[in-house]
Amino acid sequence: MNARDAIAGLILAGGLSRRMGGGDKALRLLGGQRILDRVVARIRPQVGALLLNANGAPARFGVDLPIVPDAAPDHPGPLAGLLAGMDHVARHEPQAGWVLSVPADCPFLPLDLVERLQEGLTTKDAAFAASGGRDHPVVGLFPVARRDELRRLLIDDGERRAGMWTRHLEAARVEWPDTPCDPFFNVNTPDEFAAAEAMLALHPSA
């Protein structure tokens, strides 16, 4: 089995995009390409299987990926998408022991994301990304075997903060430089979208 088959990628697109004014921000064009397509192109070569967590009509995304909706009600955030993805992987991708989760609104994700996060697994069984001194707990490599702990945290305890999940796991923190371009820059608002366009113009290979 190829080493990357042990990892299933999960793109989290289940949010409501309120700060962008609604709609699917991942479907906006950045440099002539949808943000979602940029994310897929960067993550697909790094994993065995790839899933999309999204709610509502799946056809609007136009991607050849399994689409997994949240199982938890009321859009409780990215942890709900992670839990749905981990449950799907446990059922349909038994060869995958880890899920790599990334947001759908991060167009500059690093091409060495899995490789670097795996280095953090030498002493831990989970790892998450950081850049420029800032944690990105939604970007991480998480063991499928611990999904019931996530279920208890999210459903029983009502905890929605991704940082509490990485803290619970005592996950390794793996740092990337944020210059010349932060690889975990995410597009949540119109101003951030404009900043991403400017960043791409200055760094076309970002």
Order of alpha helices (4+ residues) and beta strands (2+ residues): beta-beta-beta-alpha-beta-beta-alpha-beta-alpha-beta-beta-alpha-alpha-beta-alpha
